Amino acid sequence: MALNYPIMLFSSLIVLSLPAARAQISASIFNDFLQCLHNNSLPSEPISQAIYTPRNTSYINVLDTYARNLRFMTPKTAKPLAIIAAMHESHVRAAIMCSNQTNLLLRIRCGGHDYEALSYTANVPFVILDMFNLRSIDINLQDDTAWVEGGVLLGELYYRIAEKSATRAFPAGVCPTVGVSGHFSGGGYGNLIRKYGLSVDNIVDAKIMGLDGIVKDRKAMGEDLFWAIRGGGGASFGVILAWKLKLVEIPEIVTVLTVNRTLEQGALDIVYKWQTVVTTLPDDVFLRLELWPNNGFTKTIKATFVGMFLGQTEALLEIMNKQFPELGLTQNDCTEMKWIESILYWDAIPRGTELEVLLEREWHNKPYLKSKSDFVKKVISKQRLQQIFDQLMQVGDVIMQWNPYGGRMDKISESAVPLPQRAGYLFKIQYLTYWTQDGNADGKIQISRQFYEFMGPYVTSSPREAFINYRDLDIGQNPYCNASYAQAKAYDVRYFNGNFERLVKIKTAVDPTNFFRNEQSIPTLSRSTLH
């Protein structure tokens, strides 16, 4: 529970909340912020119990619970002046209004899985609006829709859907502790993508609050803004309070599979063939490829194929033996289960674990992590694959996930939502580098960057594209969140390609003062640019 300290107690607070080298802010400004929050608190919904400051005993716990990357949980990491854990939309309104009045940067946190911690760190004085208390889920099976508040995690969503129906699901990611709002506003990629597209292809309404403090649904916000928040990064445009989802149909039983092959077991040929067939398999098949370096006594590469089929094993074996016999899939590689059980499978949770584990919101095994991404449109030759494998074995610390496209994605326009990667894309690469000790950060990040540079010739170019859900500040940033149009275009076009200009125009129309901003947010056009 938060504690409501009198305003006078914060006269010396600033030295506790931000290192002096990072930023300076007068105590009076922060006191004004706190007073503003209280002045704009409704008697029926007091905001005092939602405010956490460094003087509260619960402050660090609230901050760290939804901080997912240990890179940004060190003593040197800048901390927020306050956390407003909103319990009501009036708290969201007060946080926006008071941050604006006192010129404090507002960070919006919905789950904390953002790889660069843009929801809970900053290089300027900031406060966090944390949505974790706003997590109602209202499922309507009569029209197969669900209203989901912004603080819900994917695991909670999946569990509540399965409570209502064994034949309904929603296309989204495979990690249960990811927050829905960040996931959806960045597109939302999951293992139903080839059947039903991205998460945002299945969102039919939303509720957003901007600087004016008014809650707007799709009709009120207009089609341009509704388009922008479905993949353009919601934090550039406002605070998304809720999403209306269109549920999709699945069979009662699905089949999951895992196949491991090393170089000595023909992994090179199998990976090459995977590229040529993975987008042409039936839409009901999703088959991810993971490449792991093994630096033991014998250096090798382990190729792990992890998949799901919306059907039973017998039918899957028939498909794979016909279209991808090189994989050598057998019945022993496959397991039939309910869709909700497959969520545990993808997250490596042992089978038999109670499904209530999906309601756990804290991620206990937090890593130090650096992630990067790429897209591939042309099959990589065997010769070049061997070069990639050799480099992967040499660096030893990078894991690659190759996530397939095709299917439904080939049938949706590149301008349907801000994310343009649709028809013609073979797969998306995620590079993951983990470590366990803070002192290793510089070396591990350098390894990640070097391997990423090595991969340049094998991926898309002009621009070299990236996936916004795998946020990467290495491709460009403005550390003080005040980038010009020209500065921001250099990196934002890599996420949005031809859709970037439309996002800028929408941003300029709905947030002309650029209140909602981060290190890679959509910029506004200046008045001189507009005329």
VOKOLBA-721121 format. One record per residue (C-alpha): y, z, x. Coordinates in Angstrom, 2 decimals. Each point is the difference from the previous one (the first is absolute). Last residue first. Layout:
BEGIN
+---------+---------+---------+
!       v !       w !       u !
+---------+---------+---------+
!       Y !       Z !       X !
...
+---------+---------+---------+
//
This chain:
BEGIN
+---------+---------+---------+
!       v !       w !       u !
+---------+---------+---------+
!   25.23 !  -44.34 !    3.71 !
!   -3.20 !    2.09 !    0.14 !
!    0.02 !    0.17 !    3.79 !
!    3.56 !    1.36 !    0.01 !
!   -1.00 !    2.64 !   -2.53 !
!   -2.81 !    1.12 !    2.28 !
!   -3.59 !   -0.73 !   -0.94 !
!   -2.30 !    2.98 !   -0.33 !
!   -2.98 !    0.73 !    2.20 !
!   -3.66 !    0.49 !   -1.02 !
!   -1.33 !    3.10 !    1.74 !
!   -1.49 !    0.02 !    3.50 !
!    1.45 !    3.20 !    1.49 !
!    0.61 !    1.50 !   -3.43 !
!    2.32 !   -0.52 !   -2.94 !
!    0.78 !    0.92 !   -3.57 !
!    3.77 !    0.57 !    0.11 !
!    0.76 !   -3.59 !    0.97 !
!    3.45 !    0.01 !   -1.66 !
!   -0.90 !   -3.14 !   -2.02 !
!   -3.19 !    1.54 !   -1.45 !
!   -0.99 !   -2.08 !   -3.06 !
!    1.74 !   -3.32 !    0.72 !
!   -0.18 !    0.09 !    3.79 !
!   -3.69 !    0.95 !   -0.13 !
!   -0.72 !   -2.87 !   -2.38 !
!    1.76 !   -2.49 !    2.28 !
!   -1.82 !    1.36 !    3.05 !
!   -3.39 !   -0.19 !   -1.73 !
!    0.64 !   -3.64 !   -0.93 !
!    0.77 !   -0.80 !    3.63 !
!   -3.18 !    1.66 !    1.27 !
!   -2.40 !   -1.93 !   -2.25 !
!   -0.46 !   -2.84 !    2.50 !
!   -1.63 !    2.27 !    2.60 !
!   -0.47 !    3.48 !   -1.50 !
!   -1.45 !    2.22 !    2.71 !
!    1.06 !   -2.02 !    3.04 !
!    3.28 !   -0.79 !   -1.75 !
!    0.72 !    3.73 !    0.08 !
!    0.03 !    0.04 !    3.81 !
!    2.74 !   -2.39 !    1.08 !
!    1.56 !    0.06 !   -3.47 !
!    1.00 !    3.62 !    0.48 !
!    2.32 !   -0.72 !    2.92 !
!    1.64 !   -3.00 !   -1.68 !
!    0.55 !    1.85 !   -3.30 !
!    1.50 !    2.96 !    1.83 !
!   -2.04 !    3.09 !    0.76 !
!    1.28 !    3.44 !   -0.95 !
!   -3.17 !    2.09 !    0.05 !
!    0.83 !    1.88 !    3.21 !
!   -3.15 !   -1.06 !    1.85 !
!    0.46 !   -3.66 !   -0.90 !
!   -3.36 !   -1.62 !    0.32 !
!   -2.02 !   -2.84 !    1.43 !
!   -3.61 !   -1.12 !    0.40 !
!   -0.83 !    3.30 !    1.71 !
!    0.96 !    1.90 !   -3.16 !
!   -3.37 !   -0.80 !   -1.58 !
!   -0.67 !    0.69 !   -3.70 !
!   -3.61 !   -0.73 !   -0.95 !
!    0.83 !   -0.22 !   -3.72 !
!    2.63 !   -2.55 !    1.08 !
!   -2.58 !   -2.45 !    1.32 !
!    1.11 !   -2.08 !    3.00 !
!    0.69 !   -3.66 !    0.66 !
!    0.72 !   -1.77 !    3.27 !
!    2.85 !   -2.11 !   -1.25 !
!   -0.08 !   -2.68 !    1.21 !
!   -3.59 !    0.95 !    0.88 !
!   -3.27 !    0.89 !   -1.70 !
!   -2.83 !    1.39 !    2.13 !
!   -2.16 !   -0.98 !    3.01 !
!    2.70 !   -0.71 !    2.60 !
!    1.65 !    3.44 !   -0.48 !
!   -3.14 !    2.11 !    0.47 !
!    0.89 !    0.97 !    3.59 !
!    3.32 !    1.40 !   -1.21 !
!   -1.86 !    2.27 !   -2.44 !
!   -2.32 !    1.13 !    2.80 !
!    2.99 !    0.95 !    2.11 !
!    1.71 !    1.83 !   -2.85 !
!   -3.06 !    2.11 !   -0.83 !
!   -0.55 !    0.84 !    3.68 !
!    3.65 !    1.07 !    0.25 !
!   -0.43 !    2.22 !   -3.05 !
!   -3.01 !    1.65 !    1.62 !
!    1.82 !    0.64 !    3.27 !
!    3.10 !    1.42 !   -1.63 !
!   -1.94 !    2.23 !   -2.42 !
!   -2.47 !    1.63 !    2.40 !
!    1.97 !    3.26 !    0.27 !
!   -0.39 !    0.58 !   -3.73 !
!   -3.77 !    0.35 !    0.25 !
!   -2.65 !   -1.46 !   -2.31 !
!    0.37 !   -3.78 !    0.13 !
!   -0.27 !   -2.90 !   -2.40 !
!    0.91 !   -3.70 !    0.29 !
!   -0.37 !   -2.19 !   -3.07 !
!    0.66 !   -3.73 !   -0.20 !
!   -0.04 !   -1.43 !   -3.53 !
!   -0.74 !   -3.68 !   -0.33 !
!    0.46 !   -1.98 !   -3.22 !
!   -2.38 !   -2.79 !   -0.90 !
!   -0.44 !   -3.66 !   -0.80 !
!    3.42 !   -0.88 !   -1.39 !
!    0.34 !   -3.40 !   -1.67 !
!    1.05 !    1.27 !   -3.39 !
!    1.80 !    3.38 !   -0.06 !
!    2.15 !    1.75 !    2.59 !
!    3.48 !   -0.01 !   -1.57 !
!    0.49 !    3.71 !   -0.76 !
!    3.17 !    0.21 !   -2.12 !
!   -1.87 !   -0.59 !   -3.29 !
!   -0.85 !   -3.26 !   -1.80 !
!    1.72 !   -1.92 !    2.82 !
!   -3.18 !   -0.88 !    1.92 !
!   -1.47 !   -1.23 !   -3.30 !
!   -3.34 !    1.43 !   -1.14 !
!   -3.21 !   -2.05 !   -0.14 !
!   -1.11 !    0.34 !    3.62 !
!    0.25 !    3.77 !   -0.27 !
!   -2.59 !   -0.02 !   -2.81 !
!   -2.71 !   -1.04 !    2.44 !
!    1.20 !   -0.31 !    3.58 !
!    1.05 !    2.86 !    2.28 !
!   -2.10 !    2.03 !    2.41 !
!    0.79 !    3.22 !    1.91 !
!   -0.61 !   -0.06 !    3.75 !
!    0.16 !    3.55 !    1.33 !
!    0.49 !    0.40 !    3.75 !
!   -0.49 !    3.19 !    2.01 !
!    2.02 !    0.43 !    3.20 !
!   -0.77 !    2.46 !    2.79 !
!   -2.30 !   -1.90 !    2.36 !
!    2.62 !   -2.09 !    1.77 !
!   -2.63 !   -2.05 !    1.88 !
!   -2.52 !   -0.17 !   -2.83 !
!    2.68 !   -1.33 !   -2.34 !
!    1.10 !   -2.51 !    2.62 !
!   -3.54 !   -1.32 !    0.40 !
!   -0.48 !   -0.15 !   -3.77 !
!    3.26 !   -1.91 !   -0.43 !
!   -0.99 !   -2.47 !    2.72 !
!   -3.41 !   -0.43 !   -1.62 !
!    1.72 !   -0.73 !   -3.29 !
!    2.08 !   -2.63 !    1.80 !
!   -3.11 !   -1.82 !    1.15 !
!   -1.62 !    0.41 !   -3.40 !
!    3.01 !   -1.63 !   -1.64 !
!    2.39 !    1.97 !   -2.23 !
!    0.12 !   -1.45 !   -3.50 !
!    3.57 !   -0.67 !   -1.08 !
!    2.19 !    1.98 !   -2.41 !
!    0.01 !    3.43 !    1.65 !
!    2.38 !    2.86 !   -0.84 !
!    1.09 !    2.85 !    2.26 !
!    0.36 !    3.79 !   -0.03 !
!    0.88 !    3.06 !    2.05 !
!   -1.04 !    3.67 !   -0.17 !
!    0.61 !    2.98 !    2.26 !
!   -1.71 !    3.30 !   -0.74 !
!   -0.27 !    3.62 !    1.04 !
!   -2.56 !    1.12 !   -2.49 !
!   -0.16 !    2.28 !   -3.05 !
!   -3.43 !    1.29 !   -0.93 !
!    0.94 !    2.25 !   -2.93 !
!    1.71 !   -2.46 !   -2.34 !
!    1.34 !    2.15 !   -2.83 !
!   -0.05 !   -1.23 !   -3.59 !
!   -3.47 !    0.98 !   -1.11 !
!   -0.61 !   -1.64 !   -3.36 !
!   -2.39 !   -2.53 !    1.51 !
!   -2.20 !    2.91 !    1.13 !
!   -0.62 !    0.51 !   -3.73 !
!   -2.61 !   -2.75 !    0.30 !
!   -2.47 !    2.54 !    1.33 !
!   -1.54 !   -1.10 !    3.28 !
!   -3.37 !   -1.63 !   -0.59 !
!    0.71 !   -2.85 !    2.35 !
!    1.82 !    1.18 !    3.10 !
!    3.73 !   -0.87 !    0.12 !
!    0.50 !   -3.01 !    2.29 !
!    3.21 !   -1.02 !   -1.83 !
!   -1.59 !   -3.24 !   -1.17 !
!   -3.04 !    1.90 !   -1.29 !
!    2.12 !    2.54 !   -1.87 !
!    1.76 !   -2.80 !   -1.88 !
!   -3.43 !   -1.56 !   -0.60 !
!   -0.91 !    3.01 !   -2.14 !
!    2.77 !   -0.97 !   -2.44 !
!   -1.50 !   -3.49 !   -0.24 !
!   -3.41 !    1.37 !   -0.94 !
!   -2.75 !   -0.50 !    2.53 !
!   -2.37 !   -2.55 !    1.55 !
!   -0.60 !    0.18 !    3.72 !
!   -0.51 !   -2.92 !    2.37 !
!   -1.04 !   -0.29 !    3.65 !
!   -3.63 !    0.79 !   -0.87 !
!   -0.03 !   -2.97 !   -2.38 !
!    0.61 !   -2.30 !    2.92 !
!    3.02 !   -1.89 !    1.32 !
!   -0.76 !   -2.23 !    2.98 !
!    3.65 !   -0.76 !    0.66 !
!   -0.89 !   -3.54 !    1.10 !
!   -1.25 !   -0.69 !   -3.55 !
!    3.61 !   -0.26 !   -1.26 !
!    0.13 !   -2.41 !   -2.93 !
!   -3.58 !   -0.12 !   -1.32 !
!   -1.36 !    3.29 !    1.29 !
!    3.29 !    1.62 !   -0.96 !
!   -0.01 !   -1.17 !   -3.60 !
!   -3.67 !    0.81 !   -0.64 !
!    0.38 !    3.38 !    1.65 !
!    2.96 !    0.79 !   -2.23 !
!   -1.93 !   -0.88 !   -3.18 !
!   -2.85 !    2.32 !    0.95 !
!    2.35 !    2.79 !    1.02 !
!    1.82 !    0.43 !   -3.30 !
!    3.48 !   -1.03 !   -1.06 !
!    3.63 !    0.23 !    0.98 !
!   -0.82 !   -0.32 !    3.68 !
!    1.49 !    2.23 !    2.65 !
!    0.15 !   -0.42 !    3.75 !
!    0.05 !    1.47 !    3.46 !
!   -0.89 !   -2.26 !    2.93 !
!    0.08 !    1.87 !    3.30 !
!    0.28 !   -2.00 !    3.21 !
!   -0.77 !    2.14 !    3.03 !
!    1.38 !   -1.35 !    3.25 !
!   -1.61 !    0.66 !    3.37 !
!    0.36 !    1.93 !    3.21 !
!   -3.30 !    1.43 !    1.18 !
!    0.14 !    3.60 !    1.26 !
!    2.44 !    0.81 !   -2.77 !
!    3.23 !   -1.78 !   -0.71 !
!   -0.87 !   -1.27 !   -3.45 !
!    2.90 !   -1.93 !   -1.50 !
!    0.00 !   -0.09 !   -3.81 !
!    0.65 !   -3.07 !   -2.14 !
!    0.11 !    0.53 !   -3.77 !
!   -0.69 !   -2.81 !   -2.46 !
!    0.65 !    0.39 !   -3.74 !
!   -2.16 !   -1.72 !   -2.61 !
!    1.15 !   -0.16 !   -3.63 !
!   -2.32 !   -1.81 !   -2.40 !
!    0.72 !   -0.39 !   -3.74 !
!    2.33 !   -2.93 !    0.73 !
!   -3.01 !   -2.05 !    1.10 !
!    0.02 !   -0.78 !    3.74 !
!    2.49 !   -2.65 !    1.10 !
!    2.46 !    2.33 !    1.75 !
!   -2.71 !    1.60 !    2.16 !
!   -1.75 !   -3.27 !    0.89 !
!    1.65 !   -1.45 !    3.11 !
!    1.27 !    3.25 !    1.46 !
!   -3.37 !    1.71 !   -0.43 !
!   -1.62 !   -2.86 !    1.93 !
!    1.97 !    0.86 !    3.13 !
!   -0.77 !    3.68 !   -0.44 !
!   -3.73 !   -0.78 !   -0.28 !
!   -0.01 !   -2.23 !    3.08 !
!    1.73 !    2.63 !    2.13 !
!   -2.02 !    2.90 !   -1.44 !
!   -3.31 !   -1.49 !    1.16 !
!   -2.02 !    3.18 !    0.45 !
!    1.02 !    0.44 !    3.65 !
!    3.61 !   -0.25 !   -1.10 !
!   -0.64 !    2.90 !   -2.36 !
!   -0.76 !   -0.18 !   -3.73 !
!    0.48 !    2.64 !   -2.69 !
!   -0.52 !   -0.68 !   -3.72 !
!    1.39 !    2.18 !   -2.79 !
!   -0.36 !   -0.72 !   -3.70 !
!    1.26 !    1.12 !   -3.38 !
!   -1.42 !   -1.15 !   -3.32 !
!    1.66 !    0.60 !   -3.36 !
!   -1.41 !    1.51 !   -3.19 !
!    1.87 !    0.49 !   -3.28 !
!    1.56 !   -3.43 !    0.40 !
!    3.78 !   -0.29 !    0.49 !
!    2.89 !   -0.79 !   -2.32 !
!    3.61 !    0.38 !    1.04 !
!    2.70 !    2.52 !   -0.91 !
!    3.57 !   -1.20 !   -0.49 !
!    2.26 !    2.55 !    1.59 !
!    3.30 !    1.49 !   -1.16 !
!    1.81 !    1.60 !    2.92 !
!    2.08 !    3.17 !    0.17 !
!    3.04 !    1.69 !    1.55 !
!    0.98 !   -2.68 !    2.48 !
!    2.98 !    1.28 !    1.96 !
!    2.48 !   -2.74 !    0.86 !
!    0.35 !   -3.46 !    1.52 !
!   -0.90 !    0.05 !    3.68 !
!   -2.54 !    2.82 !   -0.52 !
!   -2.01 !   -2.32 !   -2.27 !
!   -1.18 !   -2.20 !    2.85 !
!    0.07 !   -3.67 !   -0.90 !
!   -3.56 !   -0.05 !   -1.34 !
!    0.44 !    0.64 !   -3.71 !
!    3.47 !    1.53 !    0.30 !
!    1.64 !   -3.43 !    0.28 !
!   -1.56 !   -1.64 !   -3.07 !
!    1.04 !    2.86 !   -2.27 !
!    3.47 !   -0.26 !    1.53 !
!    0.22 !   -3.70 !   -0.87 !
!   -1.67 !    0.38 !   -3.40 !
!    2.58 !    2.37 !   -1.40 !
!    0.52 !    3.75 !    0.49 !
!    0.22 !    0.72 !   -3.72 !
!   -2.97 !   -2.11 !   -1.06 !
!   -2.17 !    1.21 !    2.85 !
!    0.82 !    3.67 !   -0.55 !
!    3.22 !    1.67 !    1.06 !
!    0.73 !    3.68 !    0.58 !
!    3.73 !    0.46 !    0.55 !
!    1.25 !    2.01 !    2.98 !
!    2.67 !   -2.56 !    0.91 !
!   -1.30 !   -0.15 !    3.57 !
!   -3.30 !   -1.40 !   -1.17 !
!   -2.85 !    1.37 !   -2.06 !
!   -3.09 !   -2.11 !   -0.62 !
!   -2.64 !   -0.18 !   -2.71 !
!   -2.70 !   -2.66 !    0.24 !
!   -1.73 !   -2.70 !   -2.01 !
!   -2.86 !   -2.51 !    0.12 !
!   -1.72 !    0.73 !    3.31 !
!   -3.14 !   -2.05 !    0.64 !
!    1.32 !   -2.52 !    2.54 !
!    1.63 !    2.98 !    1.70 !
!   -3.40 !    1.45 !    0.89 !
!   -0.88 !   -3.22 !    1.79 !
!   -2.34 !   -2.63 !   -1.39 !
!   -2.68 !    0.43 !   -2.69 !
!   -3.32 !   -1.29 !    1.34 !
!    0.86 !   -0.68 !    3.64 !
!    2.20 !    3.11 !    0.13 !
!   -2.60 !    2.41 !   -1.39 !
!   -0.53 !    1.53 !    3.47 !
!    3.60 !    1.10 !    0.32 !
!    3.52 !   -1.11 !    0.93 !
!    3.02 !    1.64 !   -1.67 !
!    3.24 !   -1.95 !    0.07 !
!    2.40 !    2.27 !    1.87 !
!    1.47 !    1.46 !   -3.20 !
!   -3.56 !    0.63 !   -1.15 !
!   -1.11 !    1.97 !    3.05 !
!    3.23 !    1.97 !    0.34 !
!   -0.17 !    0.93 !   -3.67 !
!   -3.76 !    0.60 !   -0.19 !
!   -0.19 !    2.61 !    2.74 !
!   -2.92 !   -0.47 !    2.42 !
!   -2.42 !    2.95 !   -0.01 !
!   -2.93 !   -1.93 !   -1.50 !
!   -0.19 !   -2.67 !    2.75 !
!   -1.61 !   -3.18 !   -1.41 !
!    3.13 !   -1.78 !   -1.13 !
!    0.84 !   -1.49 !   -3.39 !
!   -1.42 !   -2.14 !   -2.81 !
!   -0.39 !    2.28 !   -3.05 !
!   -3.27 !    0.86 !   -1.71 !
!   -1.73 !   -0.16 !   -3.38 !
!   -3.71 !   -0.17 !   -0.80 !
!   -0.98 !    3.65 !    0.44 !
!    2.74 !    1.06 !   -2.40 !
!    2.21 !    2.99 !   -0.77 !
!   -0.97 !    2.38 !    2.79 !
!   -0.28 !   -3.01 !    2.31 !
!    3.70 !   -0.74 !   -0.54 !
!    0.89 !    3.62 !    0.76 !
!   -1.99 !   -0.02 !    3.24 !
!    1.51 !   -3.29 !    1.16 !
!    3.54 !    1.22 !   -0.59 !
!   -0.60 !    3.32 !    1.72 !
!   -1.49 !   -1.76 !    3.03 !
!    2.94 !   -2.40 !    0.12 !
!    2.55 !    2.81 !    0.25 !
!    2.50 !    0.75 !   -2.77 !
!    3.58 !    0.97 !    0.91 !
!    1.66 !   -3.03 !   -1.62 !
!   -1.33 !    0.57 !   -3.51 !
!   -2.76 !   -2.20 !   -1.43 !
!    0.11 !   -1.68 !   -3.40 !
!   -3.38 !   -1.60 !   -0.67 !
!   -1.03 !   -3.14 !   -1.83 !
!   -3.22 !   -1.37 !   -1.45 !
!    1.48 !   -0.82 !   -3.43 !
!   -2.12 !    2.38 !   -2.06 !
!   -1.11 !    1.72 !    3.20 !
!    3.32 !    1.81 !    0.34 !
!    0.20 !    2.11 !    3.16 !
!    2.87 !    2.46 !    0.59 !
!    0.14 !    1.34 !    3.56 !
!    2.43 !    2.78 !    0.93 !
!    0.91 !    0.45 !    3.65 !
!    3.56 !    1.18 !    0.47 !
!   -0.47 !    3.10 !    2.17 !
!   -0.62 !   -2.09 !    3.14 !
!    3.26 !   -1.96 !   -0.32 !
!    1.79 !    1.28 !    3.10 !
!    3.71 !   -0.76 !    0.30 !
!    0.53 !    0.70 !    3.67 !
!    3.35 !    0.81 !    1.57 !
!    1.73 !   -1.65 !    2.93 !
!    2.35 !    0.39 !    2.94 !
!   -0.46 !   -3.06 !    2.25 !
!   -2.90 !   -1.08 !    2.21 !
!   -2.51 !    0.21 !   -2.84 !
!   -3.37 !    1.50 !   -0.97 !
!   -1.87 !    0.61 !   -3.29 !
!   -0.28 !   -3.21 !   -2.00 !
!    0.45 !   -2.36 !    2.95 !
!   -3.08 !    1.55 !    1.59 !
!   -0.85 !   -3.16 !    2.02 !
!   -3.51 !   -0.42 !   -1.43 !
!    0.99 !    0.79 !   -3.57 !
!   -2.85 !    2.16 !   -1.27 !
!    2.41 !    2.67 !   -1.26 !
!   -0.95 !    0.03 !   -3.65 !
!    3.11 !   -0.52 !   -2.12 !
!    2.86 !    0.78 !    2.35 !
!    3.56 !   -1.20 !   -0.56 !
!    2.42 !    0.58 !    2.89 !
!    3.65 !    0.48 !   -0.94 !
!    2.61 !   -0.35 !    2.75 !
!    2.83 !    2.48 !   -0.45 !
!    3.48 !   -1.29 !   -0.84 !
!    1.01 !    3.14 !   -1.92 !
!    0.62 !   -1.73 !   -3.33 !
!   -2.93 !   -2.38 !    0.45 !
!   -2.45 !    2.75 !    0.82 !
!    1.29 !    1.95 !   -3.00 !
!   -0.44 !   -2.85 !   -2.47 !
!   -3.45 !   -1.05 !    1.20 !
!   -1.40 !    3.54 !    0.17 !
!    1.58 !    0.88 !   -3.36 !
!   -1.56 !   -3.03 !   -1.71 !
!   -3.41 !    0.76 !    1.47 !
!    0.29 !    3.59 !   -1.19 !
!    0.96 !   -1.26 !   -3.47 !
!   -3.19 !   -2.09 !    0.04 !
!   -2.01 !    3.21 !    0.04 !
!   -2.09 !    1.94 !    2.51 !
!    1.68 !   -1.40 !    3.09 !
!   -1.09 !    1.42 !    3.35 !
!    3.47 !   -0.02 !    1.53 !
!   -0.53 !    0.49 !    3.72 !
!    2.93 !    1.20 !    2.09 !
!    1.78 !   -0.60 !    3.29 !
!   -2.88 !   -2.25 !    0.92 !
!   -1.74 !    0.35 !    3.37 !
!    0.46 !   -2.10 !    3.11 !
!   -3.21 !   -0.23 !    2.03 !
!    0.24 !    1.88 !    3.31 !
!   -2.31 !    2.81 !   -1.12 !
!   -2.66 !   -2.64 !   -0.80 !
!   -1.12 !   -1.24 !   -3.41 !
!    1.05 !   -3.64 !    0.28 !
!   -2.76 !   -1.27 !    2.25 !
!   -2.35 !    2.21 !   -2.04 !
!    0.04 !   -2.61 !   -2.79 !
!   -0.62 !    1.13 !   -3.60 !
!    3.04 !    2.09 !   -0.89 !
!   -0.69 !    1.03 !   -3.58 !
!   -1.23 !    3.51 !    0.75 !
!    2.38 !    0.30 !    2.97 !
!    3.32 !    0.27 !   -1.86 !
!   -1.30 !    2.28 !   -2.76 !
!   -1.70 !    2.24 !    2.57 !
!    3.09 !    0.05 !    2.20 !
!    2.28 !    1.02 !   -2.88 !
!   -2.27 !    2.61 !   -1.61 !
!    1.63 !    2.99 !    1.74 !
!    3.38 !   -1.20 !   -1.23 !
!    2.86 !    0.25 !    2.49 !
!   -0.74 !   -3.51 !    1.31 !
!    0.92 !   -1.29 !   -3.49 !
!   -2.07 !   -0.64 !   -3.12 !
!    1.55 !   -0.80 !   -3.38 !
!   -2.19 !   -0.59 !   -3.07 !
!    0.16 !    3.55 !   -1.39 !
!    3.80 !   -0.13 !    0.00 !
!    0.07 !   -3.22 !   -2.06 !
!    0.06 !    1.76 !   -3.35 !
!   -1.48 !   -2.14 !   -2.82 !
!    1.20 !    1.48 !   -3.33 !
!    3.31 !    1.14 !    1.49 !
!    0.45 !   -3.51 !    1.45 !
!    0.92 !   -0.12 !    3.68 !
!    3.04 !   -2.03 !    0.98 !
!    2.06 !    2.93 !    1.26 !
!   -3.03 !    1.32 !    1.88 !
!   -0.52 !   -3.26 !    1.85 !
!    3.72 !   -0.31 !    0.74 !
!    0.03 !    3.49 !    1.48 !
!   -2.83 !   -0.98 !    2.32 !
!    1.81 !   -3.15 !    1.13 !
!    3.30 !    1.83 !    0.42 !
!   -1.79 !    2.56 !    2.16 !
!   -1.29 !   -2.90 !    2.08 !
!    3.49 !   -1.38 !    0.41 !
!    1.41 !    3.45 !    0.81 !
!   -2.59 !    0.56 !    2.70 !
!    1.36 !   -2.99 !    1.85 !
!   -2.33 !   -2.74 !    1.05 !
!   -1.05 !   -1.03 !    3.46 !
!   -2.79 !   -2.40 !    0.84 !
!   -2.95 !   -0.61 !    2.26 !
!    1.07 !    1.77 !    3.21 !
!    0.77 !    3.14 !   -1.97 !
!   -3.58 !    0.21 !   -1.25 !
!   -0.05 !   -0.03 !   -3.81 !
!   -1.05 !    2.76 !   -2.40 !
!    0.48 !    3.31 !    1.73 !
!    3.36 !   -0.81 !    1.57 !
!    1.22 !   -0.98 !   -3.45 !
!   -0.64 !    3.35 !   -1.64 !
!    2.86 !    2.04 !    1.40 !
!    2.17 !    0.22 !   -3.13 !
!   -3.06 !   -0.27 !   -2.22 !
!   -0.09 !    3.57 !   -1.31 !
!    3.23 !   -0.40 !   -1.93 !
!   -1.67 !   -2.33 !   -2.52 !
!   -2.08 !    2.81 !   -1.43 !
!   -3.74 !   -0.47 !    0.62 !
!   -2.11 !   -1.44 !   -2.82 !
!   -3.55 !    0.21 !    1.32 !
!   -2.59 !   -2.72 !   -0.41 !
!   -3.45 !    0.85 !   -1.30 !
+---------+---------+---------+
//
